């Protein structure tokens, strides 16, 4: 008899798929049943599960379906009464001492996608061991309870918003006189930041706050080209910064007063510097393998241990649960501060950026310039190469072969100094453009193959935009043509 299979697969944070293709009621039931089995076997099921949902098509009905599956297994459910950001759901899980949480969202993916995220009892992404355990229960039947547990609707936002207001110095932000633009990208963060700022008397303008499951043709991801509207609005409204959250508001993006994009690496660096220099909070620092090495220099200045880990916020969570980690982050705009939650939180981080500006009496552009002046200019670029599986595997094999005798190899005309393989293949290069530059950033190139689709991601950091472009171009030629440039 053939083994029954499912398209449901729990990855870094959960499972996602295309609505009406693989993200169907039937498959959501499969995912919910696996979560139910996990909670029954490994958590205090009587503590119940919190469920949230975002602005995507069908999110509320999918959330209700998950609630019915869990309640049918005897697990009490608290389900959001309205649209809820992912970090608010995570906060509710921890504060209400629930067994876990389920968030119906596909985060920053295009409009046709939706997903199921799992949040553990500590209020953050499930550790790799938890996600693997949930996946092991896929397609296993859920024991029916003698009596279905209760499902009650709850507004998770007030307690979460109150926590943000306690964490951030809103009086300082008001006193600064700065004016902010808030871009919700039609996502679940709608009204949260603008509401907090308005109540504090801070001038702000909010855009793209209406509910529109089509996202009007953009991906709700706070990077170009999806934030051109933010760039234009910041300048037009004469704001000192633009604060952006993604579809479920756990990631952050930003634009400075001139409309320049402030990428996730610079945001992470600003926040890391601030909590170490100004707050002096204890703890180590952690970052993903594909994230700026400016973080290493900041951590070194303040005598803090720097932990480097694989790509995915679950690794940040793992470390936060194991040791005293003050702040951790990743390339895609996820930054977590453990004093708040072992979770990335785009809403908190947006408010904290405003807090840093107020404390330092600098606009966002001035903060970036100050960091670059102290720790060296760090420029970053990424290219997503949609190529067939054969070419992807060939590129990885050829790149892997360059580890042996790396010193005799060259990429983009630059000598390969060393190779690291923590998560993908990273080449550190001897860049002539760094010669004579004080505190120049290291030049590195990372090739990382997707495990689920015909996609190869290519990352580079260097001391100038020109060097980044040169290395990325050579890397693409290497992948496509087999030449190292």
PAKOL-133224 format. One record per atom (N, C-alpha, C): x, y, z. Coordinates in steps of 0.1 Angstrom, whole numbers, padded with zeros to 4 digits, always signed. Layout:
% residues N
XYZ...
% end
This chain:
% residues 485
+0008-0012+0000+0000+0000+0000+0009+0013+0000+0006+0022-0009+0014+0034-0011+0013+0043+0002+0024+0049+0005+0024+0058+0017+0016+0071+0014+0007+0075+0023+0000+0087+0021+0010+0099+0023+0009+0109+0014+0018+0121+0015+0010+0133+0017+0016+0144+0021+0009+0157+0022+0019+0168+0018+0013+0179+0012+0021+0190+0008+0025+0199+0020+0018+0196+0031+0021+0204+0043+0035+0201+0048+0043+0211+0050+0057+0210+0055+0060+0222+0064+0064+0219+0077+0067+0229+0086+0081+0233+0085+0084+0245+0080+0098+0250+0078+0102+0258+0090+0109+0270+0086+0115+0278+0096+0105+0283+0107+0093+0287+0103+0084+0292+0112+0070+0286+0112+0068+0277+0102+0055+0271+0100+0054+0266+0086+0041+0267+0081+0039+0262+0067+0031+0273+0060+0034+0274+0047+0027+0284+0039+0025+0278+0025+0014+0283+0018+0011+0278+0004+0002+0288-0003-0001+0285-0015-0009+0293-0024-0024+0290-0021-0031+0300-0018-0046+0298-0015-0053+0291-0027-0061+0281-0023-0069+0273-0033-0061+0264-0041-0047+0265-0040-0039+0255-0047-0035+0244-0037-0025+0247-0028-0022+0238-0018-0026+0243-0004-0029+0256-0003-0034+0262+0010-0049+0261+0009-0054+0249+0013-0069+0246+0012-0074+0243+0026-0087+0242+0028-0093+0239+0041-0088+0225+0045-0087+0216+0035-0083+0202+0038-0068+0202+0044-0059+0209+0037-0045+0209+0042-0043+0217+0055-0052+0228+0057-0051+0235+0069-0055+0226+0081-0065+0217+0078-0069+0207+0088-0057+0198+0092-0050+0194+0082-0038+0185+0084-0028+0192+0093-0025+0205+0090-0016+0212+0098-0021+0214+0112-0034+0217+0113-0040+0219+0127-0040+0206+0135-0042+0195+0128-0042+0182+0135-0028+0179+0140-0018+0182+0132-0004+0180+0137-0001+0188+0149-0005+0201+0149-0003+0209+0160-0011+0204+0173-0023+0200+0171-0031+0194+0182-0024+0182+0188-0019+0173+0180-0012+0161+0185+0000+0165+0192+0008+0175+0187+0020+0180+0194+0016+0185+0208+0006+0194+0208+0002+0200+0221-0002+0190+0231-0010+0180+0226-0015+0170+0235-0004+0161+0241+0007+0159+0233+0018+0150+0237+0029+0157+0245+0031+0170+0242+0043+0177+0248+0040+0189+0256+0028+0195+0256+0025+0207+0263+0014+0205+0273+0011+0214+0281+0000+0214+0290-0013+0218+0282-0019+0208+0276-0030+0211+0267-0042+0219+0274-0043+0217+0287-0054+0224+0294-0052+0239+0294-0039+0243+0292-0036+0257+0292-0042+0264+0279-0045+0256+0269-0051+0261+0257-0041+0267+0247-0047+0271+0236-0039+0277+0225-0045+0290+0221-0037+0300+0218-0042+0313+0213-0040+0313+0198-0050+0318+0191-0050+0319+0176-0052+0333+0171-0044+0337+0162-0045+0350+0156-0046+0349+0141-0050+0360+0134-0052+0360+0120-0049+0374+0114-0045+0375+0102-0041+0388+0096-0051+0393+0085-0046+0401+0077-0055+0408+0067-0057+0400+0054-0051+0388+0053-0051+0381+0040-0065+0375+0037-0067+0372+0025-0079+0365+0021-0082+0352+0028-0093+0352+0035-0097+0339+0041-0090+0337+0055-0082+0346+0060-0075+0343+0072-0084+0340+0084-0095+0348+0085-0103+0346+0097-0110+0332+0096-0114+0328+0084-0121+0315+0083-0111+0303+0085-0099+0305+0081-0089+0295+0083-0086+0294+0098-0086+0306+0105-0083+0306+0119-0094+0298+0127-0107+0301+0122-0118+0294+0129-0117+0279+0127-0112+0275+0115-0111+0260+0112-0101+0254+0121-0089+0261+0123-0079+0256+0132-0085+0255+0146-0092+0265+0150-0098+0265+0164-0107+0253+0166-0115+0250+0155-0124+0238+0156-0117+0225+0158-0106+0224+0150-0098+0211+0151-0092+0210+0165-0086+0221+0171-0080+0220+0184-0091+0218+0195-0102+0225+0194-0112+0223+0204-0118+0209+0203-0119+0204+0191-0124+0190+0190-0115+0180+0196-0102+0183+0198-0093+0175+0205-0092+0177+0220-0101+0186+0224-0101+0189+0239-0092+0200+0243-0087+0208+0234-0078+0219+0237-0085+0232+0237-0086+0239+0248-0093+0252+0248-0087+0262+0239-0095+0271+0233-0089+0280+0223-0094+0294+0227-0084+0303+0226-0087+0318+0226-0084+0323+0212-0094+0327+0205-0092+0332+0191-0094+0347+0190-0085+0353+0182-0086+0368+0181-0099+0373+0176-0104+0383+0181-0117+0389+0177-0115+0398+0165-0103+0401+0162-0100+0410+0151-0086+0408+0145-0083+0415+0135-0069+0414+0129-0058+0416+0139-0049+0407+0139-0038+0407+0150-0024+0406+0144-0015+0415+0148-0001+0413+0144+0005+0400+0150+0014+0394+0144+0021+0382+0149+0027+0384+0163+0035+0395+0165+0041+0397+0178+0030+0399+0189+0019+0404+0186+0008+0405+0196+0003+0392+0200+0002+0383+0190-0002+0369+0193+0008+0362+0202+0021+0364+0198+0032+0358+0206+0032+0363+0221+0029+0376+0222+0029+0382+0235+0017+0376+0243+0006+0374+0237-0006+0368+0244-0003+0354+0248+0004+0346+0240+0007+0333+0243+0015+0332+0256+0025+0341+0257+0034+0341+0269+0026+0346+0281+0020+0358+0280+0013+0364+0291+0002+0357+0297-0005+0349+0288-0017+0342+0292-0013+0327+0296+0000+0325+0295+0005+0311+0299-0002+0300+0291-0003+0303+0278-0010+0293+0269+0000+0282+0266-0005+0271+0261+0004+0260+0257+0011+0263+0244+0006+0272+0236+0012+0276+0223+0002+0285+0216+0006+0289+0204-0002+0298+0196-0001+0294+0181-0012+0298+0174-0012+0296+0159-0015+0309+0153-0008+0313+0143-0010+0326+0136-0013+0322+0121-0024+0327+0116-0027+0325+0102-0022+0337+0095-0012+0335+0087-0005+0346+0080+0005+0340+0070+0008+0348+0060+0019+0344+0051+0029+0355+0051+0029+0363+0062+0039+0373+0064+0041+0383+0052+0053+0382+0046+0056+0391+0035+0054+0386+0021+0048+0374+0020+0046+0368+0007+0035+0375-0001+0034+0372-0014+0024+0379-0023+0010+0375-0018+0000+0383-0023-0014+0382-0019-0020+0368-0020-0015+0360-0030-0022+0347-0032-0017+0337-0022-0008+0340-0013-0003+0331-0003-0010+0333+0010-0010+0322+0018-0014+0323+0032-0006+0312+0040-0007+0312+0053+0002+0302+0060-0003+0300+0074+0004+0291+0081+0001+0287+0095+0015+0288+0102+0016+0298+0111+0028+0298+0120+0025+0293+0133+0035+0286+0139+0033+0281+0153+0042+0289+0162+0036+0293+0174+0043+0300+0184+0043+0292+0197+0055+0290+0203+0057+0282+0214+0052+0289+0227+0052+0282+0238+0046+0287+0251+0054+0299+0256+0067+0300+0252+0075+0311+0257+0073+0324+0249+0064+0324+0239+0061+0336+0231+0070+0339+0220+0074+0329+0213+0083+0331+0201+0082+0319+0192+0089+0320+0181+0089+0309+0171+0093+0296+0177+0087+0285+0173+0091+0272+0178+0105+0269+0175+0112+0264+0184+0126+0259+0182+0126+0249+0171+0138+0247+0165+0139+0236+0154+0133+0223+0159+0136+0219+0172+0132+0206+0177+0116+0206+0178+0110+0217+0181+0096+0218+0182+0089+0216+0168+0095+0224+0159+0089+0223+0145+0091+0209+0139+0102+0203+0142+0104+0189+0137+0094+0180+0144+0091+0182+0156+0081+0173+0163+0067+0175+0158+0063+0188+0155+0050+0190+0149+0049+0183+0136+0060+0184+0128+0060+0178+0114+0058+0163+0115+0064+0157+0126+0063+0142+0127+0049+0137+0129+0040+0146+0133+0026+0142+0135+0017+0145+0123+0023+0149+0112+0015+0151+0100+0008+0138+0095-0005+0139+0092-0014+0128+0088-0017+0118+0098-0013+0121+0111-0017+0112+0121-0030+0116+0127-0039+0107+0130-0053+0111+0135-0052+0117+0148-0061+0127+0151-0062+0133+0164-0073+0126+0172-0069+0122+0184-0079+0116+0193-0090+0126+0196-0103+0121+0194-0114+0130+0196-0117+0131+0211-0119+0142+0217-0122+0144+0231-0137+0140+0233-0140+0136+0246-0153+0132+0249-0163+0144+0247-0157+0156+0250-0165+0168+0248-0155+0179+0243-0160+0186+0232-0151+0196+0226-0149+0207+0237-0137+0213+0236-0133+0223+0245-0139+0237+0240-0139+0246+0249-0145+0259+0246-0136+0267+0236-0143+0275+0228-0136+0285+0219-0142+0299+0223-0133+0308+0227-0138+0321+0230-0130+0332+0223-0137+0342+0219-0130+0353+0212-0124+0363+0221-0112+0368+0218-0105+0377+0227-0098+0387+0219-0097+0400+0224-0090+0410+0218-0076+0410+0224-0066+0406+0216-0052+0404+0221-0045+0418+0221-0050+0428+0214-0042+0440+0212-0040+0449+0224-0050+0451+0233-0048+0461+0244-0036+0458+0253-0034+0445+0257-0023+0442+0266-0010+0443+0259-0010+0440+0246+0003+0441+0238+0007+0456+0236-0003+0464+0232+0000+0478+0230+0004+0484+0243-0002+0481+0254+0003+0486+0267+0017+0482+0270+0021+0470+0266+0035+0466+0268+0045+0474+0259+0041+0477+0247+0049+0486+0239+0051+0500+0245+0040+0505+0250+0040+0519+0256+0049+0519+0268+0049+0508+0275+0058+0508+0287+0073+0507+0283+0076+0500+0272+0089+0497+0268+0096+0509+0262+0088+0517+0255+0094+0529+0247+0092+0542+0255+0102+0551+0253+0101+0564+0260+0093+0574+0251+0080+0573+0252+0072+0581+0243+0073+0596+0247+0076+0600+0259+0078+0614+0263+0090+0620+0255+0100+0612+0254+0112+0617+0247+0109+0618+0233+0102+0609+0227+0098+0610+0213+0090+0622+0210+0081+0625+0219+0072+0637+0217+0081+0650+0218+0090+0650+0228+0098+0662+0231+0108+0664+0219+0111+0654+0211+0121+0655+0200+0115+0664+0189+0102+0665+0188+0096+0673+0177+0097+0666+0164+0102+0654+0163+0102+0647+0150+0088+0643+0146+0087+0642+0133+0074+0638+0126+0077+0625+0118+0068+0615+0120+0070+0602+0114+0059+0598+0104+0064+0591+0094+0055+0584+0085+0054+0570+0088+0042+0564+0089+0040+0550+0093+0034+0543+0081+0040+0533+0076+0035+0525+0064+0031+0511+0069+0019+0507+0069+0014+0494+0073+0014+0484+0062+0017+0488+0050+0017+0479+0038+0004+0470+0038-0007+0476+0042-0020+0469+0042-0020+0457+0051-0011+0456+0060-0009+0445+0069-0016+0446+0083-0012+0436+0091-0019+0435+0104-0014+0445+0114-0004+0453+0111+0001+0463+0120-0008+0476+0120-0017+0476+0111-0025+0488+0109-0031+0494+0122-0028+0507+0123-0033+0514+0134-0025+0513+0147-0016+0504+0148-0009+0502+0161+0001+0513+0164+0011+0515+0155+0021+0525+0158+0014+0539+0157+0006+0541+0147+0000+0555+0146-0009+0558+0158-0016+0548+0163-0024+0550+0175-0016+0553+0187-0005+0546+0189+0004+0549+0201+0010+0563+0200+0015+0566+0188+0021+0580+0186+0011+0591+0188-0001+0589+0182-0012+0599+0183-0016+0601+0198-0017+0590+0206-0021+0592+0220-0010+0599+0228+0003+0598+0223+0014+0604+0230+0016+0618+0225+0009+0623+0215+0010+0636+0210+0021+0638+0200+0026+0627+0194+0037+0627+0184+0031+0628+0170+0035+0638+0162+0029+0640+0149+0033+0628+0139+0023+0622+0133+0026+0611+0123+0016+0611+0112+0020+0605+0101+0011+0603+0090+0011+0588+0087-0001+0582+0085-0002+0568+0082-0006+0565+0068+0001+0556+0061-0004+0553+0047-0006+0537+0047-0013+0534+0037-0016+0519+0033-0021+0512+0046-0030+0518+0053-0036+0512+0065-0049+0505+0063-0055+0507+0051-0068+0500+0049-0066+0485+0047-0077+0478+0049-0076+0463+0047-0079+0461+0032-0069+0455+0026-0071+0451+0012-0063+0438+0009-0069+0427+0009-0062+0414+0007-0054+0413-0006-0056+0422-0015-0048+0421-0028-0035+0428-0026-0034+0436-0015-0022+0445-0012-0019+0454-0024-0030+0456-0032-0029+0465-0044-0016+0462-0052-0013+0450-0054-0003+0446-0063+0011+0445-0058+0013+0449-0045+0027+0448-0039+0028+0436-0031+0040+0432-0028+0042+0422-0017+0044+0430-0005+0037+0426+0006+0039+0433+0019+0052+0431+0026+0063+0434+0019+0076+0431+0023+0084+0445+0023+0089+0449+0034+0095+0463+0035+0108+0465+0028+0109+0461+0015+0121+0464+0007+0116+0469-0006+0126+0474-0014+0122+0478-0028+0119+0466-0036+0110+0467-0046+0103+0480-0051+0090+0483-0043+0087+0475-0033+0074+0476-0026+0072+0488-0017+0083+0495-0014+0082+0507-0006+0086+0520-0013+0084+0520-0026+0085+0533-0033+0075+0543-0028+0063+0539-0025+0053+0548-0020+0057+0554-0007+0065+0547+0001+0070+0552+0014+0080+0563+0012+0089+0560+0003+0100+0570-0001+0093+0583-0005+0084+0582-0014+0077+0594-0019+0069+0602-0008+0062+0594+0001+0054+0600+0011+0062+0607+0022+0074+0601+0025+0082+0607+0036+0087+0621+0031+0091+0622+0019+0095+0635+0014+0084+0645+0012+0073+0640+0006+0061+0648+0004+0055+0654+0017+0055+0645+0028+0049+0649+0040+0060+0655+0050+0072+0657+0045+0083+0663+0053+0084+0657+0067+0085+0643+0066+0088+0635+0078+0102+0633+0080+0106+0630+0093+0120+0628+0096+0124+0613+0095+0114+0605+0093+0117+0590+0091+0104+0583+0087+0105+0573+0079+0094+0564+0076+0096+0551+0082+0086+0546+0090+0086+0533+0097+0077+0524+0090+0082+0512+0086+0074+0503+0078+0074+0489+0085+0062+0483+0085+0061+0469+0089+0055+0460+0078+0058+0447+0079+0054+0438+0068+0040+0433+0071+0036+0423+0063+0022+0418+0063+0017+0414+0077+0025+0408+0085+0021+0404+0099+0028+0412+0110+0035+0422+0105+0041+0432+0114+0052+0427+0124+0059+0416+0120+0070+0411+0128+0084+0416+0122+0083+0421+0110+0096+0426+0104+0095+0441+0102+0106+0447+0101+0107+0462+0100+0115+0466+0087+0111+0477+0082+0118+0484+0072+0118+0499+0075+0126+0507+0069+0126+0521+0072+0131+0530+0060+0128+0542+0060+0132+0552+0050+0136+0564+0058+0148+0571+0054+0152+0582+0061+0145+0595+0056+0149+0606+0061+0142+0619+0058+0143+0623+0044+0153+0618+0037+0155+0621+0023+0148+0611+0013+0142+0601+0019+0136+0591+0011+0145+0579+0007+0157+0579+0014+0166+0568+0011+0162+0556+0020+0163+0544+0014+0160+0532+0021+0170+0529+0032+0166+0527+0044+0175+0522+0055+0173+0507+0056+0182+0499+0052+0179+0485+0051+0180+0478+0065+0176+0465+0065+0175+0458+0078+0188+0457+0085+0199+0457+0078+0212+0456+0084+0215+0469+0092+0212+0480+0086+0214+0493+0093+0205+0495+0105+0192+0490+0103+0183+0491+0114+0188+0483+0126+0192+0471+0123+0197+0462+0133+0209+0468+0140+0218+0474+0132+0230+0480+0138+0227+0492+0147+0217+0500+0142+0213+0511+0151+0208+0507+0164+0199+0497+0164+0193+0492+0176+0203+0485+0185+0212+0477+0179+0222+0470+0187+0231+0481+0194+0236+0491+0186+0244+0501+0192+0237+0508+0203+0224+0511+0202+0217+0519+0212+0215+0511+0225+0211+0498+0224+0209+0491+0236+0222+0488+0243+0234+0488+0236+0247+0486+0242+0252+0499+0248+0252+0510+0240+0258+0523+0243+0249+0530+0253+0236+0531+0251+0227+0539+0259+0221+0532+0271+0216+0520+0268+0208+0512+0278+0217+0504+0287+0228+0500+0281+0238+0492+0289+0232+0479+0295+0222+0474+0288+0216+0462+0292+0225+0450+0291+0225+0440+0300+0234+0429+0299+0230+0419+0288+0240+0411+0284+0237+0400+0274+0245+0400+0262+0245+0389+0255+0253+0387+0243+0245+0392+0231+0252+0392+0219+0245+0396+0207+0246+0384+0197+0235+0382+0189+0235+0371+0179+0230+0376+0166+0236+0371+0155+0231+0374+0142+0232+0362+0133+0224+0363+0122+0224+0352+0112+0237+0353+0103+0240+0342+0097+0251+0340+0088+0252+0350+0076+0240+0355+0072+0239+0363+0060+0237+0378+0064+0240+0381+0077+0237+0395+0082+0250+0403+0083+0249+0416+0083+0261+0425+0083+0271+0422+0094+0283+0423+0091+0294+0421+0101+0297+0434+0108+0290+0445+0105+0291+0457+0114+0286+0453+0128+0277+0444+0129+0273+0439+0142+0284+0434+0150+0293+0427+0144+0305+0421+0151+0314+0432+0157+0315+0443+0149+0323+0454+0154+0317+0462+0165+0304+0463+0165+0296+0470+0175+0297+0461+0188+0295+0448+0187+0296+0439+0199+0310+0440+0205+0320+0440+0196+0334+0440+0201+0337+0452+0209+0332+0464+0204+0335+0476+0211+0330+0476+0225+0318+0470+0228+0313+0469+0241+0316+0456+0249+0325+0449+0243+0329+0437+0250+0319+0426+0251+0310+0425+0242+0299+0415+0242+0303+0404+0232+0300+0392+0237+0302+0380+0228+0292+0381+0216+0298+0378+0204+0289+0377+0192+0287+0363+0188+0275+0359+0187+0271+0345+0183+0266+0346+0168+0272+0337+0160+0267+0336+0146+0260+0323+0144+0249+0323+0137+0240+0311+0136+0235+0310+0122+0227+0299+0120+0221+0297+0107+0210+0307+0104+0206+0307+0091+0196+0316+0086+0182+0312+0090+0175+0321+0097+0161+0318+0102+0160+0323+0116+0149+0329+0120+0148+0335+0133+0147+0325+0144+0144+0312+0140+0143+0302+0150+0156+0300+0157+0167+0302+0150+0180+0301+0156+0183+0312+0167+0178+0324+0164+0178+0334+0174+0171+0330+0187+0159+0325+0185+0151+0320+0196+0158+0310+0204+0163+0300+0197+0171+0289+0203+0181+0294+0213+0189+0304+0208+0200+0310+0216+0194+0318+0228+0183+0325+0225+0177+0333+0236+0172+0325+0247+0168+0312+0244+0163+0303+0255+0174+0296+0262+0186+0296+0255+0197+0288+0261+0206+0297+0270+0208+0310+0266+0217+0319+0273+0212+0333+0273+0219+0342+0279+0215+0356+0280+0218+0363+0268+0209+0364+0258+0211+0371+0246+0203+0384+0247+0209+0395+0245+0203+0408+0246+0195+0411+0233+0201+0410+0222+0195+0413+0209+0200+0403+0198+0191+0400+0189+0194+0391+0178+0187+0395+0166+0193+0393+0154+0186+0397+0142+0190+0389+0130+0183+0392+0119+0185+0385+0106+0184+0395+0095+0188+0390+0083+0189+0398+0071+0175+0403+0066+0165+0396+0069+0152+0400+0064+0143+0409+0072+0149+0416+0082+0142+0426+0089+0137+0421+0102+0140+0410+0107+0136+0404+0120+0146+0407+0131+0142+0415+0140+0151+0418+0152+0143+0415+0164+0150+0408+0174+0143+0405+0186+0151+0410+0198+0144+0416+0208+0151+0420+0220+0145+0412+0232+0153+0404+0238+0148+0394+0248+0141+0400+0260+0144+0413+0263+0137+0419+0275+0122+0421+0272+0119+0420+0259+0105+0422+0255+0099+0408+0252+0104+0401+0242+0100+0388+0238+0111+0381+0230+0112+0367+0231+0121+0360+0222+0114+0359+0208+0112+0370+0202+0104+0371+0190+0108+0384+0182+0108+0383+0169+0110+0395+0162+0097+0404+0162+0098+0417+0163+0087+0425+0165+0089+0438+0157+0083+0439+0145+0085+0451+0137+0078+0464+0143+0068+0462+0151+0061+0473+0157+0070+0479+0168+0075+0471+0177+0084+0476+0188+0096+0482+0182+0102+0476+0172+0114+0481+0166+0112+0494+0159+0101+0496+0153+0098+0509+0147+0097+0520+0157+0091+0517+0168+0090+0527+0179+0104+0530+0185+0112+0519+0186+0125+0521+0192+0134+0529+0183+0132+0528+0170+0140+0537+0160+0137+0551+0163+0124+0554+0165+0120+0568+0169+0126+0572+0182+0127+0562+0192+0133+0564+0205+0147+0568+0203+0155+0560+0195+0169+0563+0193+0171+0577+0187+0163+0581+0177+0163+0594+0171+0162+0605+0182+0152+0603+0190+0149+0612+0201+0161+0614+0211+0166+0602+0215+0177+0602+0225+0190+0609+0219+0192+0605+0206+0205+0610+0200+0203+0624+0193+0191+0629+0192+0188+0641+0185+0193+0641+0171+0191+0630+0164+0195+0628+0151+0184+0622+0142+0183+0627+0130+0174+0620+0121+0179+0606+0117+0170+0599+0111+0175+0585+0107+0187+0585+0098+0187+0594+0089+0199+0595+0080+0211+0599+0087+0210+0607+0097+0222+0611+0105+0226+0600+0114+0217+0591+0119+0221+0580+0127+0229+0570+0118+0225+0568+0106+0232+0559+0097+0246+0564+0094+0247+0577+0091+0260+0583+0088+0269+0582+0100+0264+0584+0112+0273+0583+0124+0278+0569+0126+0270+0559+0124+0274+0545+0125+0285+0542+0115+0283+0546+0103+0292+0543+0092+0306+0550+0095+0305+0562+0101+0317+0569+0104+0325+0562+0115+0318+0556+0124+0325+0550+0135+0330+0535+0132+0321+0528+0125+0324+0514+0124+0327+0510+0109+0328+0520+0101+0332+0517+0087+0320+0516+0078+0321+0520+0065+0311+0519+0055+0308+0504+0052+0296+0500+0054+0292+0486+0051+0280+0487+0041+0283+0483+0028+0272+0482+0018+0268+0468+0016+0256+0466+0012+0251+0452+0011+0242+0451-0001+0242+0439-0007+0233+0436-0018+0229+0421-0018+0218+0418-0025+0213+0404-0026+0206+0403-0039+0209+0391-0045+0202+0388-0058+0196+0374-0056+0183+0373-0060+0176+0360-0060+0176+0354-0074+0183+0343-0076+0184+0337-0089+0174+0326-0091+0164+0328-0099+0154+0317-0102+0160+0309-0113+0166+0298-0110+0172+0289-0120+0167+0275-0118+0170+0266-0128+0165+0252-0126+0174+0245-0116+0168+0234-0112+0175+0226-0101+0189+0221-0105+0190+0217-0117+0203+0212-0122+0214+0223-0121+0211+0235-0125+0220+0246-0125+0223+0250-0111+0213+0250-0103+0215+0254-0089+0224+0244-0082+0222+0231-0083+0231+0221-0077+0245+0222-0083+0246+0224-0096+0259+0225-0102+0267+0237-0096+0260+0248-0094+0267+0260-0088+0272+0257-0074+0263+0251-0066+0267+0248-0052+0279+0238-0052+0279+0228-0061+0290+0218-0061+0303+0225-0065+0302+0234-0075+0314+0241-0080+0319+0250-0069+0310+0257-0062+0314+0266-0051+0320+0258-0040+0314+0247-0037+0320+0238-0026+0334+0233-0029+0336+0231-0042+0350+0226-0045+0360+0236-0043+0356+0249-0043+0366+0260-0041+0371+0261-0027+0365+0253-0018+0370+0254-0004+0384+0249-0003+0387+0238-0011+0401+0233-0011+0410+0242-0018+0421+0246-0012+0430+0255-0018+0425+0268-0021+0417+0273-0011+0410+0286-0013+0419+0297-0017+0431+0297-0011+0441+0308-0013+0445+0309-0027+0444+0299-0035+0448+0299-0049+0436+0302-0059+0424+0305-0053+0413+0307-0061+0409+0322-0061+0402+0326-0071+0397+0340-0072+0382+0341-0076+0376+0351-0071+0362+0354-0075+0361+0369-0077+0355+0373-0088+0354+0387-0092+0368+0394-0092+0378+0386-0096+0392+0391-0097+0399+0393-0083+0392+0388-0073+0397+0390-0059+0401+0376-0053+0412+0376-0046+0417+0364-0040+0408+0360-0029+0405+0346-0029+0397+0341-0019+0405+0338-0006+0402+0346+0005+0410+0345+0017+0407+0333+0025+0394+0330+0026+0389+0319+0034+0374+0316+0030+0370+0304+0034+0356+0300+0031+0349+0294+0043+0337+0298+0046+0329+0293+0057+0316+0287+0052+0312+0277+0059+0300+0269+0054+0290+0266+0064+0287+0276+0073+0278+0274+0084+0264+0272+0078+0260+0280+0068+0247+0279+0062+0248+0284+0048+0252+0276+0038+0255+0280+0025+0270+0281+0024+0276+0287+0014+0290+0288+0011+0294+0303+0011+0302+0307+0020+0306+0321+0021+0321+0323+0018+0324+0332+0009+0338+0335+0005+0342+0348+0010+0353+0349+0017+0358+0362+0021+0369+0365+0011+0369+0378+0006+0377+0381-0006+0386+0393-0002+0398+0393-0008+0408+0403-0007+0405+0414-0017+0399+0425-0012+0393+0435-0021+0403+0447-0022+0409+0449-0034+0418+0461-0036+0412+0474-0032+0398+0475-0034+0391+0488-0031+0392+0491-0016+0395+0481-0008+0396+0484+0007+0409+0490+0011+0419+0489+0002+0433+0493+0005+0433+0509+0008+0438+0513+0019+0439+0527+0022+0426+0532+0029+0416+0524+0029+0403+0529+0035+0404+0525+0050+0402+0535+0058+0402+0533+0073+0390+0525+0077+0392+0514+0084+0381+0506+0090+0372+0500+0079+0377+0497+0068+0369+0492+0056+0362+0479+0060+0350+0477+0055+0343+0465+0057+0349+0453+0050+0348+0442+0056+0353+0430+0049+0344+0427+0037+0350+0422+0027+0342+0418+0015+0339+0403+0015+0326+0400+0015+0323+0386+0015+0311+0383+0005+0310+0371+0000+0300+0366-0009+0294+0353-0004+0281+0352-0003+0275+0340+0002+0265+0334-0009+0267+0322-0012+0257+0314-0020+0249+0305-0012+0236+0306-0013+0228+0297-0005+0216+0292-0013+0215+0279-0014+0204+0273-0022+0192+0271-0014+0180+0274-0020+0168+0271-0013+0166+0256-0013+0161+0250-0002+0158+0236-0001+0145+0232-0006+0136+0242-0010+0122+0239-0014+0119+0243-0028+0127+0252-0034+0123+0257-0047+0136+0259-0056+0134+0260-0069+0146+0263-0078+0151+0277-0076+0157+0280-0065+0161+0294-0062+0175+0293-0055+0184+0302-0060+0197+0304-0054+0198+0318-0049+0201+0320-0036+0202+0334-0031+0217+0337-0031+0220+0349-0035+0234+0354-0036+0235+0367-0028+0243+0367-0017+0245+0379-0009+0259+0384-0009+0260+0397-0007+0274+0403-0007+0274+0415+0002+0285+0416+0010+0288+0428+0017+0302+0433+0014+0303+0446+0013+0317+0452+0010+0317+0466+0014+0328+0473+0011+0331+0486+0015+0325+0497+0007+0319+0493-0005+0313+0503-0014+0302+0496-0022+0293+0505-0027+0283+0499-0036+0289+0494-0049+0299+0500-0054+0306+0495-0066+0311+0481-0064+0318+0479-0053+0323+0465-0050+0312+0455-0049+0301+0459-0042+0290+0449-0041+0285+0445-0055+0283+0455-0063+0278+0453-0077+0287+0444-0085+0300+0447-0083+0310+0439-0090+0310+0424-0086+0310+0422-0073+0310+0408-0068+0297+0401-0071+0286+0408-0070+0273+0401-0073+0273+0397-0088+0278+0406-0097+0278+0403-0111+0287+0391-0114+0298+0391-0108+0307+0380-0110+0301+0367-0105+0294+0368-0094+0288+0356-0088+0277+0350-0097+0269+0359-0103+0259+0354-0112+0265+0348-0125+0277+0353-0129+0284+0347-0141+0289+0333-0137+0294+0332-0125+0299+0319-0120+0288+0309-0120+0276+0313-0115+0265+0304-0114+0260+0300-0128+0259+0309-0137+0253+0307-0150+0263+0301-0160+0275+0306-0159+0285+0302-0170+0297+0294-0164+0298+0293-0151+0309+0285-0146+0322+0292-0145+0322+0306-0147+0334+0314-0146+0334+0322-0134+0345+0324-0128+0346+0331-0115+0348+0346-0116+0350+0351-0128+0351+0365-0130+0365+0371-0127
% end
